[in-house]
């Protein structure tokens, strides 16, 4: 995940910003840079590669000043080049650093070029710098410039900007991507998380979605999305290792739910090449060898695998089977015709999944690992790694690692579809452009905490709960049930909606909660029929879907509305409300959310 730093104070900023960037290196990156202001002039230094490369350049040509911004970048739009590294400058007037995706950058860039703007990079981020230049040339003061820029852009983002016309002011904003502001005497620092500023201050304010702020060494004016002054609590953060920062949230799980727009956008970038083309990180010869796939995983990762099966078969026509890792290497599986085993593990250390991968390798299959930890055992032993870039996940119940796994699987399905001729170039481009909007859609789901609270309050007294779904939403129903039972200790089961009449309907009784994913497609009428039968038997119906979909279920007791998205991406967006529901239900019950009883983050013994 990219990292942002900004500083304004009474000390030279070069070493301060470099030190803060070092504390963000754990996020991973492929380039870095610093921009500062001195004597009303912008100075810039950038480098491709590790932070050590930037330090060498700065040693040769230092940047000076008491205000500046810094960035470590993981390529999302545009390849890994010096021109695409942050900060980005426009007309030597404004410098910006940005994390996330500007969904409508193409339209904005076209309009700005028509107005005479010259773009240097291939990134979506550079439009921010040019928008700020336009605002200042129109006579805007910093807060007005921020409002202008925010009125133009769409997506999930955090950014910091400096302008030579306002040499003592940092301009910052966030939407679905984290940003914190730290304070000390005669100094303010902005960063993607408190880790970057822990050596400078423990007094930190976390901006909320749609917040923006004008920051100087002595003041900080924060505004909300309605352009109203916002009072955000200043919290005392611990002097703890990077993994122990909850960023102002009550639990790691809550923090990690909110980190999903970032995790998704950076995982998308890992699936793209330096030219911004979707490749899933696999070369064409390797893709052409994939004829039949076995997906191996456990727990939440197994439900990701099941969703992946729907996607791969639907988009590429390649046959896929899903196997529970702990069963696979004991049941003497037949691998005739199979070419590829794809193992999925957040930690990369799950013993069941590791043993399954080794068994698949012994059977002569090529092995691919979808993992979140680059130096894990599975990552080292697999023939090929498809990385998720979720960042460290501390909560035992997986959230951002799960949605990142789904991103890898849908990207794999798309590139296999292209390779096999099931998808033409226009369809691939269409799906990729829609995929780039998913971080923004997921960011919007963070507004569901308040609507879901009364549902969780009702659910906390349940003895049991059913989750239902059809097609690719069936495995998501199973994942929702797993989340609820893991966190709240309420018995929960996930079923394919069509299976209700084949046994589970016997469980229905007055007041039994039934959480159902609903869609707008051809299966909608069947889902309505299934739920009507459940409602007639006393079920407490909770539906999750887009506005159009949930409005079809006029008899539901509760409705959770997710943002509109391309239907094939619905499992990614739909994963968030069930995470929130499980989290809030556990909160109501007072269970140990981050470390549920009897569970461990990584299962390393059989």
VMD Tcl script that draws the C-alpha trace (Angstrom):
set ca {
  {0.00 0.00 0.00}
  {1.27 3.47 -0.83}
  {2.37 5.72 2.01}
  {1.85 9.47 2.39}
  {3.78 11.90 4.60}
  {3.49 15.66 4.97}
  {5.31 18.01 7.36}
  {5.18 21.68 8.29}
  {7.12 23.09 11.23}
  {10.16 24.93 12.50}
  {12.76 22.30 11.57}
  {14.27 21.36 8.23}
  {11.91 18.76 6.81}
  {14.12 16.56 4.60}
  {15.29 14.10 7.28}
  {11.96 14.21 9.10}
  {10.09 13.13 5.98}
  {12.67 10.46 5.13}
  {12.41 9.06 8.66}
  {8.65 8.91 8.42}
  {8.80 7.19 5.03}
  {11.10 4.56 6.55}
  {8.36 3.76 9.04}
  {5.96 3.13 6.16}
  {8.24 0.76 4.25}
  {6.37 -2.25 5.63}
  {3.52 -1.35 3.25}
  {5.69 -2.24 0.26}
  {6.58 0.08 -2.62}
  {8.43 0.39 -5.92}
  {9.38 4.10 -5.94}
  {9.59 7.07 -3.59}
  {10.02 10.82 -3.52}
  {10.01 14.11 -1.63}
  {8.87 17.61 -2.57}
  {9.62 20.68 -0.41}
  {9.16 24.44 -0.53}
  {11.83 27.02 0.20}
  {11.95 30.67 -0.88}
  {8.60 30.15 -2.59}
  {10.09 27.51 -4.90}
  {9.21 23.82 -5.17}
  {12.05 21.30 -4.98}
  {11.61 17.68 -6.04}
  {13.59 14.47 -5.66}
  {12.30 11.05 -6.76}
  {13.75 7.59 -7.27}
  {12.68 4.19 -8.56}
  {13.34 1.26 -6.24}
  {13.97 1.18 -2.53}
  {14.12 4.18 -0.23}
  {17.89 3.78 -0.20}
  {17.89 4.93 -3.84}
  {16.09 8.13 -2.85}
  {18.57 8.72 -0.04}
  {21.47 8.46 -2.47}
  {19.88 11.05 -4.74}
  {19.09 13.39 -1.86}
  {22.63 13.13 -0.57}
  {23.86 14.25 -3.97}
  {21.28 17.01 -4.26}
  {19.54 17.84 -0.94}
  {16.10 19.42 -0.78}
  {15.58 22.18 1.75}
  {12.74 23.93 3.49}
  {10.50 23.64 6.51}
  {7.50 22.18 4.71}
  {7.21 19.24 2.38}
  {5.50 16.02 1.36}
  {6.82 12.51 0.78}
  {5.54 9.28 -0.73}
  {6.30 5.62 -1.26}
  {4.41 4.26 -4.26}
  {3.09 0.91 -5.31}
  {2.18 1.30 -8.97}
  {-1.57 1.40 -9.67}
  {-1.93 3.60 -12.76}
  {1.17 3.68 -14.93}
  {4.35 1.66 -14.78}
  {7.25 1.82 -12.37}
  {9.10 4.81 -13.83}
  {10.62 7.99 -12.48}
  {7.92 10.04 -14.22}
  {5.19 8.06 -12.47}
  {6.79 8.29 -9.02}
  {5.27 10.72 -6.52}
  {5.21 13.59 -5.69}
  {3.73 14.99 -8.91}
  {4.28 18.63 -9.86}
  {2.12 20.82 -12.08}
  {3.62 23.94 -13.65}
  {6.16 24.12 -10.80}
  {3.32 25.59 -8.74}
  {1.74 22.62 -6.92}
  {3.01 19.26 -5.69}
  {0.79 16.38 -4.58}
  {1.07 12.88 -3.14}
  {-1.86 10.53 -3.51}
  {-2.99 7.10 -2.39}
  {-5.96 5.30 -3.97}
  {-7.68 5.56 -7.33}
  {-9.30 8.59 -9.00}
  {-12.06 6.80 -10.86}
  {-12.91 9.63 -13.25}
  {-9.33 10.66 -13.99}
  {-9.65 9.93 -17.72}
  {-12.44 12.47 -18.18}
  {-10.67 15.00 -15.98}
  {-7.38 14.54 -17.81}
  {-9.03 15.00 -21.20}
  {-10.69 18.22 -20.04}
  {-7.47 19.54 -18.50}
  {-5.45 18.80 -21.65}
  {-8.02 20.69 -23.70}
  {-7.41 23.63 -21.36}
  {-3.69 23.50 -22.09}
  {-2.36 21.40 -19.21}
  {0.70 19.29 -19.98}
  {0.90 15.90 -18.30}
  {4.23 14.24 -17.53}
  {3.11 10.92 -16.01}
  {0.75 8.08 -16.89}
  {-0.86 8.17 -13.44}
  {-4.35 9.09 -12.37}
  {-2.81 11.12 -9.53}
  {-1.37 13.93 -11.64}
  {-4.84 15.32 -12.35}
  {-4.96 16.43 -8.70}
  {-1.96 18.72 -9.14}
  {-3.41 20.34 -12.25}
  {-6.80 20.82 -10.59}
  {-5.11 22.64 -7.72}
  {-3.21 24.87 -10.15}
  {-6.49 25.75 -11.87}
  {-8.10 26.58 -8.53}
  {-5.27 28.85 -7.39}
  {-5.18 30.66 -10.72}
  {-8.86 31.37 -10.21}
  {-7.97 33.12 -6.96}
  {-8.93 30.38 -4.48}
  {-7.46 30.28 -1.00}
  {-6.36 26.80 0.22}
  {-9.69 25.73 1.70}
  {-11.53 26.84 -1.44}
  {-9.02 25.01 -3.61}
  {-9.62 21.83 -1.63}
  {-13.36 22.15 -2.06}
  {-12.94 22.71 -5.79}
  {-10.73 19.65 -6.24}
  {-12.97 17.43 -4.11}
  {-16.02 18.53 -6.11}
  {-14.34 17.24 -9.26}
  {-12.93 13.84 -8.26}
  {-14.52 10.46 -7.59}
  {-13.04 7.38 -5.97}
  {-11.23 6.12 -2.88}
  {-8.31 8.36 -2.03}
  {-6.10 10.19 0.42}
  {-3.85 13.02 -0.66}
  {-1.67 15.87 0.51}
  {-0.81 18.96 -1.52}
  {1.52 21.94 -1.20}
  {1.59 25.13 -3.24}
  {4.34 27.70 -3.66}
  {1.68 30.43 -3.41}
  {0.83 29.15 0.09}
  {4.25 28.12 1.41}
  {3.18 27.41 4.99}
  {0.05 25.34 4.35}
  {-0.57 21.62 3.86}
  {-3.84 20.72 2.12}
  {-5.11 17.20 2.82}
  {-8.23 15.08 2.28}
  {-9.40 11.50 2.51}
  {-12.21 9.25 1.36}
  {-12.03 5.53 2.19}
  {-8.24 5.68 2.46}
  {-6.59 6.39 5.83}
  {-4.98 9.69 6.79}
  {-3.92 10.97 10.21}
  {-2.65 14.34 11.47}
  {-0.15 14.59 14.34}
  {0.55 17.65 16.44}
  {3.44 18.93 18.55}
  {4.87 22.33 19.46}
  {5.29 24.44 16.33}
  {4.80 21.40 14.10}
  {2.20 19.29 12.30}
  {2.69 16.06 10.40}
  {0.32 14.16 8.12}
  {0.69 10.46 7.33}
  {-1.13 7.36 6.15}
  {-0.95 5.96 9.68}
  {0.32 6.93 13.12}
  {3.35 4.69 12.75}
  {4.99 7.25 10.50}
  {4.81 9.95 13.15}
  {5.29 8.01 16.39}
  {8.88 9.25 16.73}
  {7.67 12.86 16.53}
  {4.38 12.99 18.41}
  {1.78 10.86 20.17}
  {-1.03 13.42 19.70}
  {-2.94 12.27 16.64}
  {-6.25 13.00 14.95}
  {-7.69 10.52 12.44}
  {-9.64 12.09 9.61}
  {-12.96 10.49 8.74}
  {-14.32 9.76 5.28}
  {-14.89 12.91 3.21}
  {-12.92 15.05 5.68}
  {-10.45 17.62 4.40}
  {-8.12 19.93 6.29}
  {-5.90 22.97 6.00}
  {-2.84 22.42 8.20}
  {-0.12 24.82 9.33}
  {2.55 24.51 12.02}
  {0.22 26.21 14.51}
  {-3.28 25.37 13.33}
  {-5.46 22.69 11.78}
  {-8.89 23.43 10.35}
  {-10.85 20.27 9.56}
  {-14.08 20.17 7.56}
  {-16.52 17.35 6.84}
  {-18.14 16.38 3.57}
  {-20.83 19.01 4.07}
  {-18.16 21.73 4.23}
  {-18.84 22.27 7.91}
  {-16.11 22.66 10.55}
  {-15.50 19.26 12.17}
  {-14.12 18.61 15.62}
  {-12.13 15.38 15.47}
  {-10.82 13.88 18.69}
  {-7.10 14.07 19.39}
  {-6.00 10.67 20.68}
  {-2.85 9.54 22.46}
  {-1.23 6.76 20.43}
  {1.13 4.21 21.88}
  {4.82 3.99 21.15}
  {4.30 0.50 19.78}
  {5.48 -1.52 16.80}
  {3.74 -0.88 13.52}
  {1.45 -3.85 13.83}
  {-0.01 -2.64 17.11}
  {-1.53 0.62 15.90}
  {-5.34 0.54 15.77}
  {-5.48 3.97 14.11}
  {-8.15 5.18 16.51}
  {-10.48 2.22 15.99}
  {-11.69 0.07 18.88}
  {-10.48 -3.16 17.32}
  {-8.05 -4.30 14.66}
  {-10.94 -5.88 12.80}
  {-12.79 -2.57 12.56}
  {-9.60 -0.92 11.30}
  {-9.02 -3.68 8.77}
  {-12.58 -3.46 7.46}
  {-11.93 0.22 6.76}
  {-8.61 -0.57 5.06}
  {-10.24 -2.62 2.31}
  {-10.44 0.11 -0.35}
  {-6.66 0.46 -0.08}
  {-6.06 -3.30 0.02}
  {-8.21 -3.80 -3.07}
  {-6.70 -0.97 -5.10}
  {-3.14 -2.12 -4.36}
  {-3.97 -5.73 -5.14}
  {-5.39 -4.59 -8.48}
  {-2.05 -2.89 -9.14}
  {-0.22 -6.14 -8.36}
  {-2.32 -7.80 -11.05}
  {-1.31 -5.22 -13.68}
  {1.91 -4.81 -15.64}
  {4.05 -1.69 -15.93}
  {1.91 -0.49 -18.80}
  {-1.29 -0.68 -16.77}
  {-2.55 -3.81 -18.53}
  {-4.29 -6.54 -16.56}
  {-2.03 -9.63 -16.54}
  {-2.56 -11.22 -13.10}
  {1.24 -11.28 -12.98}
  {1.37 -14.34 -15.25}
  {3.17 -14.49 -18.59}
  {1.37 -15.81 -21.68}
  {3.27 -19.15 -21.87}
  {2.29 -19.90 -18.26}
  {-1.33 -18.90 -18.92}
  {-1.50 -21.16 -21.96}
  {-0.51 -24.17 -19.83}
  {-3.53 -23.77 -17.52}
  {-6.18 -26.22 -18.75}
  {-7.77 -27.60 -15.57}
  {-7.48 -26.10 -12.09}
  {-7.80 -27.37 -8.55}
  {-8.23 -24.62 -5.92}
  {-6.97 -25.58 -2.46}
  {-7.77 -23.59 0.67}
  {-9.21 -23.63 4.18}
  {-11.72 -21.51 6.08}
  {-12.41 -18.08 4.65}
  {-9.89 -18.71 1.85}
  {-11.92 -21.77 0.81}
  {-15.00 -19.59 0.29}
  {-12.86 -17.23 -1.78}
  {-11.86 -20.27 -3.82}
  {-15.49 -21.25 -4.36}
  {-16.35 -17.77 -5.62}
  {-13.26 -17.95 -7.80}
  {-14.53 -21.16 -9.35}
  {-17.71 -19.41 -10.53}
  {-15.64 -16.59 -12.02}
  {-13.01 -18.73 -13.76}
  {-15.51 -21.13 -15.31}
  {-17.89 -18.32 -16.30}
  {-15.25 -16.05 -17.86}
  {-12.70 -18.53 -19.23}
  {-14.43 -21.89 -19.65}
  {-11.62 -23.64 -17.76}
  {-12.91 -26.45 -15.49}
  {-12.24 -25.85 -11.80}
  {-12.67 -27.97 -8.68}
  {-12.39 -26.67 -5.13}
  {-10.91 -28.83 -2.40}
  {-10.73 -28.30 1.33}
  {-7.00 -28.34 1.95}
  {-7.14 -30.50 5.06}
  {-8.99 -33.24 3.13}
  {-7.11 -33.08 -0.15}
  {-3.83 -34.78 0.63}
  {-5.46 -37.50 2.72}
  {-8.10 -38.70 0.27}
  {-5.76 -39.82 -2.54}
  {-7.25 -37.42 -5.13}
  {-7.27 -38.18 -8.84}
  {-5.50 -35.44 -10.80}
  {-5.90 -36.80 -14.31}
  {-6.16 -33.91 -16.75}
  {-5.46 -31.27 -14.11}
  {-2.58 -28.94 -14.87}
  {-2.57 -26.37 -12.10}
  {-3.07 -26.23 -8.35}
  {-3.80 -22.78 -6.91}
  {-3.47 -22.59 -3.15}
  {-4.93 -19.69 -1.20}
  {-3.67 -18.65 2.24}
  {-3.58 -15.29 3.97}
  {-0.58 -16.14 6.12}
  {1.13 -18.48 3.68}
  {1.82 -20.74 6.66}
  {-1.40 -22.75 7.07}
  {-0.17 -26.30 7.48}
  {-3.23 -27.86 5.81}
  {-2.82 -25.70 2.72}
  {0.94 -26.14 2.63}
  {0.63 -29.94 2.76}
  {-2.05 -29.86 0.07}
  {0.23 -27.81 -2.19}
  {3.10 -30.21 -1.65}
  {0.83 -33.13 -2.52}
  {-0.35 -31.39 -5.68}
  {3.26 -30.78 -6.65}
  {4.01 -34.48 -6.13}
  {1.14 -35.24 -8.50}
  {2.91 -33.20 -11.17}
  {0.75 -30.07 -11.06}
  {2.12 -26.55 -11.46}
  {1.57 -24.70 -8.19}
  {0.42 -21.12 -7.78}
  {0.15 -19.43 -4.38}
  {-2.26 -16.60 -3.56}
  {-0.72 -15.27 -0.35}
  {-0.50 -12.05 1.64}
  {2.96 -12.66 3.14}
  {5.72 -12.55 0.54}
  {8.33 -14.47 2.54}
  {6.00 -17.19 3.85}
  {6.59 -20.91 3.33}
  {3.91 -21.24 0.66}
  {5.32 -18.20 -1.15}
  {8.78 -19.77 -1.15}
  {7.67 -23.22 -2.28}
  {5.04 -22.38 -4.90}
  {6.12 -22.28 -8.54}
  {4.43 -18.89 -8.95}
  {3.08 -16.29 -6.54}
  {-0.05 -14.20 -7.09}
  {0.29 -11.65 -4.29}
  {-2.45 -9.97 -2.33}
  {-1.44 -6.55 -1.09}
  {-3.70 -6.29 1.91}
  {-0.93 -5.33 4.32}
  {-0.64 -6.85 7.81}
  {-3.93 -8.33 9.07}
  {-4.07 -8.75 12.84}
  {-7.71 -9.65 13.49}
  {-8.17 -13.42 13.51}
  {-11.35 -13.17 11.43}
  {-10.10 -12.30 7.96}
  {-11.54 -9.23 6.24}
  {-9.24 -7.33 3.90}
  {-7.21 -10.44 3.05}
  {-10.43 -12.13 1.90}
  {-11.49 -9.33 -0.44}
  {-7.92 -9.05 -1.74}
  {-8.02 -12.79 -2.54}
  {-11.25 -12.22 -4.46}
  {-9.57 -9.47 -6.47}
  {-6.73 -11.82 -7.46}
  {-9.20 -14.51 -8.48}
  {-11.38 -12.22 -10.62}
  {-8.26 -10.82 -12.30}
  {-7.05 -14.35 -12.99}
  {-10.45 -15.25 -14.42}
  {-10.40 -12.24 -16.75}
  {-6.89 -12.85 -18.11}
  {-7.64 -16.56 -18.59}
  {-10.80 -15.59 -20.44}
  {-8.77 -13.36 -22.73}
  {-6.11 -16.02 -23.25}
  {-8.72 -18.66 -24.14}
  {-10.69 -16.38 -26.45}
  {-13.77 -16.36 -24.21}
  {-13.41 -12.61 -23.70}
  {-12.54 -10.19 -26.47}
  {-10.33 -7.15 -25.87}
  {-13.28 -4.77 -25.47}
  {-14.87 -6.96 -22.80}
  {-11.56 -7.24 -20.92}
  {-11.13 -3.47 -21.02}
  {-14.71 -2.96 -19.85}
  {-14.32 -5.33 -16.90}
  {-10.97 -3.82 -15.93}
  {-12.39 -0.30 -15.95}
  {-15.31 -1.46 -13.80}
  {-12.89 -3.25 -11.47}
  {-11.04 0.02 -10.92}
  {-14.27 1.44 -9.48}
  {-14.58 -1.28 -6.86}
  {-12.35 0.43 -4.24}
  {-14.68 3.43 -4.40}
  {-17.77 1.23 -4.10}
  {-16.23 -0.58 -1.12}
  {-15.40 2.80 0.41}
  {-19.10 3.70 0.25}
  {-20.02 0.55 2.19}
  {-18.25 2.00 5.24}
  {-21.37 4.12 5.69}
  {-23.28 0.92 6.53}
  {-22.09 0.71 10.14}
  {-24.94 2.87 11.46}
  {-27.74 1.23 9.39}
  {-26.53 -2.22 10.46}
  {-26.32 -1.44 14.21}
  {-30.05 -2.02 14.92}
  {-29.93 -5.27 12.94}
  {-26.96 -6.45 15.02}
  {-28.83 -5.45 18.19}
  {-31.71 -7.68 17.09}
  {-29.37 -10.50 16.06}
  {-27.43 -10.69 19.31}
  {-30.20 -12.67 21.03}
  {-30.48 -15.29 18.29}
  {-29.52 -18.90 19.00}
  {-29.01 -19.68 15.32}
  {-28.94 -17.91 11.95}
  {-29.15 -18.95 8.30}
  {-27.35 -17.26 5.39}
  {-28.61 -17.77 1.84}
  {-27.31 -16.98 -1.62}
  {-27.46 -18.12 -5.21}
  {-24.78 -18.53 -7.86}
  {-21.54 -16.78 -6.85}
  {-23.31 -15.33 -3.80}
  {-23.78 -18.81 -2.30}
  {-20.14 -19.10 -1.13}
  {-20.42 -15.54 0.19}
  {-23.39 -16.69 2.28}
  {-21.16 -19.42 3.73}
  {-18.47 -16.83 4.48}
  {-21.06 -14.60 6.19}
  {-22.13 -17.49 8.38}
  {-18.51 -18.25 9.24}
  {-17.87 -14.65 10.26}
  {-20.90 -14.56 12.54}
  {-20.08 -17.83 14.28}
  {-16.38 -16.93 14.64}
  {-17.02 -13.59 16.30}
  {-20.36 -13.80 18.11}
  {-20.45 -17.57 18.82}
  {-23.95 -17.70 17.38}
  {-24.53 -20.91 15.42}
  {-24.81 -19.99 11.75}
  {-24.92 -21.93 8.50}
  {-24.76 -20.89 4.85}
  {-26.84 -22.58 2.18}
  {-27.56 -22.26 -1.50}
  {-31.06 -20.75 -1.62}
  {-32.34 -23.57 -3.81}
  {-31.34 -26.11 -1.16}
  {-33.82 -24.79 1.41}
  {-36.52 -27.23 0.32}
  {-34.08 -30.11 0.54}
  {-33.73 -30.07 4.30}
  {-32.78 -26.74 5.88}
  {-36.38 -25.51 5.76}
  {-37.01 -27.86 8.70}
  {-34.91 -25.48 10.82}
  {-37.30 -22.58 10.32}
  {-39.10 -21.34 13.39}
  {-40.60 -18.11 14.59}
  {-37.98 -15.36 14.76}
  {-35.11 -17.30 13.15}
  {-32.85 -14.74 11.42}
  {-32.28 -15.43 7.73}
  {-29.69 -13.29 5.97}
  {-30.08 -13.49 2.21}
  {-28.02 -12.01 -0.60}
  {-30.33 -10.90 -3.39}
  {-29.55 -9.81 -6.95}
  {-31.35 -8.12 -9.81}
  {-30.68 -10.88 -12.34}
  {-32.51 -13.93 -13.62}
  {-32.45 -15.60 -10.20}
  {-34.29 -12.77 -8.45}
  {-37.75 -14.32 -8.72}
  {-36.53 -17.64 -7.33}
  {-34.88 -15.85 -4.40}
  {-38.15 -14.03 -3.68}
  {-40.00 -17.35 -3.67}
  {-37.47 -18.95 -1.29}
  {-37.63 -16.02 1.12}
  {-41.43 -15.81 1.01}
  {-41.60 -19.43 2.18}
  {-39.20 -18.63 5.00}
  {-41.14 -15.51 5.99}
  {-44.39 -17.51 6.04}
  {-42.80 -19.82 8.61}
  {-41.83 -17.00 10.94}
  {-38.34 -16.20 9.64}
  {-36.85 -12.80 10.37}
  {-35.71 -11.82 6.87}
  {-32.60 -9.67 6.38}
  {-31.67 -8.96 2.76}
  {-28.42 -7.63 1.33}
  {-28.16 -6.24 -2.19}
  {-28.34 -3.17 -4.36}
  {-31.30 -0.81 -3.94}
  {-33.13 -2.30 -6.92}
  {-32.58 -5.84 -5.63}
  {-33.65 -5.29 -2.02}
  {-36.74 -3.36 -3.12}
  {-37.98 -6.59 -4.72}
  {-38.29 -8.08 -1.21}
  {-41.01 -5.83 0.17}
  {-41.68 -8.20 3.07}
  {-38.12 -8.14 4.49}
  {-37.77 -7.16 8.14}
  {-34.44 -5.42 7.44}
  {-32.62 -4.28 4.31}
  {-28.89 -3.61 3.84}
  {-28.24 -1.67 0.64}
  {-24.86 -1.94 -1.06}
  {-23.61 0.44 -3.78}
  {-24.35 -0.39 -7.40}
  {-21.57 -2.28 -9.16}
  {-21.07 -4.57 -12.12}
  {-22.98 -7.76 -11.06}
  {-19.94 -10.01 -11.44}
  {-18.12 -7.99 -8.77}
  {-21.01 -8.23 -6.29}
  {-19.22 -10.78 -4.03}
  {-16.43 -8.27 -3.36}
  {-18.75 -5.41 -2.43}
  {-21.23 -7.73 -0.70}
  {-18.52 -9.11 1.59}
  {-18.31 -5.86 3.54}
  {-21.81 -5.75 5.08}
  {-21.55 -9.30 6.45}
  {-18.20 -8.40 8.01}
  {-19.80 -5.33 9.58}
  {-22.82 -7.35 10.73}
  {-20.63 -9.96 12.41}
  {-18.43 -7.29 13.98}
  {-21.33 -5.26 15.39}
  {-23.14 -8.36 16.65}
  {-20.01 -9.44 18.51}
  {-19.66 -5.91 19.84}
  {-23.22 -6.11 21.17}
  {-22.45 -9.45 22.84}
  {-19.11 -8.33 24.29}
  {-17.06 -11.17 22.82}
  {-13.35 -10.98 22.08}
  {-13.48 -9.63 18.54}
  {-9.81 -9.63 17.56}
  {-8.99 -12.95 19.20}
  {-12.12 -15.14 19.29}
  {-11.98 -18.09 21.62}
  {-10.23 -21.26 20.44}
  {-9.03 -19.63 17.19}
  {-5.60 -18.62 15.88}
  {-4.67 -16.36 12.99}
  {-2.66 -19.06 11.27}
  {-3.25 -22.79 11.73}
  {0.26 -24.22 11.78}
  {-0.47 -27.67 13.22}
  {-2.77 -30.36 11.81}
}
mol new
graphics top color blue
foreach p $ca { graphics top sphere $p radius 0.5 }
foreach p [lrange $ca 0 end-1] q [lrange $ca 1 end] { graphics top cylinder $p $q radius 0.2 }
display resetview
